[in-house]
Every structure is written in structure tokens, then in C-alpha cells.
Amino acid sequence: MKTIAHWIPAAFCAFLSLLALSIQMGSDSGVWKPAFYCFLPMCFFFVGSTTVRMQREIQELRKQLAELQQKLIE
């Protein structure tokens, strides 16, 4: 469940971007908005991938720390 939680903001942002893009297709609202809405989920994707990588590194460090503590106790 922890790995899915990192991607919820990106999925929500992608949903909102698709919704905004579909609403704006019929109106003349500017050329910058489609590019903005298409690249907005990328920000959340990169944050999610960095967070997942950091979480894995933390888990690995905790595992190594526990192993070292076990060696010191023995």
C-alpha cells in the first residue's frame, strides 16, 4: 500500500489534467494551456519516483542497521 500512496497525487493530477483538456477543446482559451495540463502530471510523477527511491533506500539502511546491531549483540 505504501508504494501505491506515492502515485496517488500523480494519478489525481493526470485525471484533473485530462478533465481540463477535454473541457477546453471546444473553447479558444490560449495555446499554453494544453502544454501546461499535459506536463503537469510529470511533476508529480518525478516527485513520486524520487519518493519511492528514497523509501527503498531508507528500508535498506534500516535493514543494514538491524544486521549491525545483531552482530554487536552477539
TISE-38814 format. One record per residue (C-alpha): residue number from 0; residue in three letters; chain; x, y, z. Coordinates in steps of 0.5 Angstrom, whole numbers, plus 500, padded with zeros to 3 digits. Layout:
% residues N
+-----+------+-------+-----+-----+-----+
|  nr | rest | kette |   u |   v |   w |
+-----+------+-------+-----+-----+-----+
| NUM |  ala |     A |   X |   Y |   Z |
...
+-----+------+-------+-----+-----+-----+
***
This chain:
% residues 74
+-----+------+-------+-----+-----+-----+
|  nr | rest | kette |   u |   v |   w |
+-----+------+-------+-----+-----+-----+
|   0 |  met |     A | 500 | 500 | 500 |
|   1 |  lys |     A | 506 | 505 | 501 |
|   2 |  thr |     A | 508 | 504 | 494 |
|   3 |  ile |     A | 501 | 506 | 491 |
|   4 |  ala |     A | 501 | 512 | 496 |
|   5 |  his |     A | 507 | 515 | 493 |
|   6 |  trp |     A | 503 | 515 | 486 |
|   7 |  ile |     A | 496 | 518 | 488 |
|   8 |  pro |     A | 498 | 525 | 487 |
|   9 |  ala |     A | 500 | 524 | 480 |
|  10 |  ala |     A | 494 | 520 | 478 |
|  11 |  phe |     A | 490 | 525 | 481 |
|  12 |  cys |     A | 493 | 531 | 477 |
|  13 |  ala |     A | 493 | 527 | 471 |
|  14 |  phe |     A | 486 | 526 | 472 |
|  15 |  leu |     A | 485 | 533 | 473 |
|  16 |  ser |     A | 489 | 535 | 467 |
|  17 |  leu |     A | 485 | 530 | 462 |
|  18 |  leu |     A | 479 | 533 | 465 |
|  19 |  ala |     A | 481 | 540 | 464 |
|  20 |  leu |     A | 484 | 539 | 457 |
|  21 |  ser |     A | 477 | 535 | 455 |
|  22 |  ile |     A | 473 | 541 | 457 |
|  23 |  gln |     A | 478 | 546 | 454 |
|  24 |  met |     A | 478 | 543 | 447 |
|  25 |  gly |     A | 472 | 547 | 445 |
|  26 |  ser |     A | 474 | 554 | 447 |
|  27 |  asp |     A | 479 | 558 | 445 |
|  28 |  ser |     A | 483 | 559 | 451 |
|  29 |  gly |     A | 490 | 560 | 449 |
|  30 |  val |     A | 496 | 556 | 447 |
|  31 |  trp |     A | 500 | 555 | 453 |
|  32 |  lys |     A | 494 | 551 | 457 |
|  33 |  pro |     A | 494 | 544 | 453 |
|  34 |  ala |     A | 502 | 544 | 454 |
|  35 |  phe |     A | 501 | 546 | 462 |
|  36 |  tyr |     A | 496 | 541 | 463 |
|  37 |  cys |     A | 500 | 535 | 459 |
|  38 |  phe |     A | 506 | 537 | 463 |
|  39 |  leu |     A | 503 | 538 | 470 |
|  40 |  pro |     A | 503 | 530 | 472 |
|  41 |  met |     A | 510 | 530 | 470 |
|  42 |  cys |     A | 512 | 534 | 476 |
|  43 |  phe |     A | 508 | 529 | 481 |
|  44 |  phe |     A | 511 | 523 | 477 |
|  45 |  phe |     A | 518 | 525 | 478 |
|  46 |  val |     A | 516 | 527 | 486 |
|  47 |  gly |     A | 513 | 520 | 487 |
|  48 |  ser |     A | 519 | 517 | 483 |
|  49 |  thr |     A | 524 | 520 | 488 |
|  50 |  thr |     A | 520 | 519 | 494 |
|  51 |  val |     A | 520 | 511 | 492 |
|  52 |  arg |     A | 527 | 511 | 491 |
|  53 |  met |     A | 528 | 515 | 498 |
|  54 |  gln |     A | 524 | 510 | 501 |
|  55 |  arg |     A | 527 | 504 | 499 |
|  56 |  glu |     A | 534 | 507 | 501 |
|  57 |  ile |     A | 531 | 508 | 508 |
|  58 |  gln |     A | 529 | 501 | 508 |
|  59 |  glu |     A | 535 | 498 | 506 |
|  60 |  leu |     A | 539 | 503 | 511 |
|  61 |  arg |     A | 534 | 500 | 517 |
|  62 |  lys |     A | 536 | 493 | 515 |
|  63 |  gln |     A | 543 | 494 | 515 |
|  64 |  leu |     A | 543 | 498 | 522 |
|  65 |  ala |     A | 539 | 492 | 525 |
|  66 |  glu |     A | 544 | 487 | 522 |
|  67 |  leu |     A | 550 | 491 | 525 |
|  68 |  gln |     A | 546 | 491 | 532 |
|  69 |  gln |     A | 545 | 484 | 532 |
|  70 |  lys |     A | 553 | 483 | 530 |
|  71 |  leu |     A | 554 | 488 | 536 |
|  72 |  ile |     A | 549 | 484 | 541 |
|  73 |  glu |     A | 552 | 477 | 539 |
+-----+------+-------+-----+-----+-----+
***
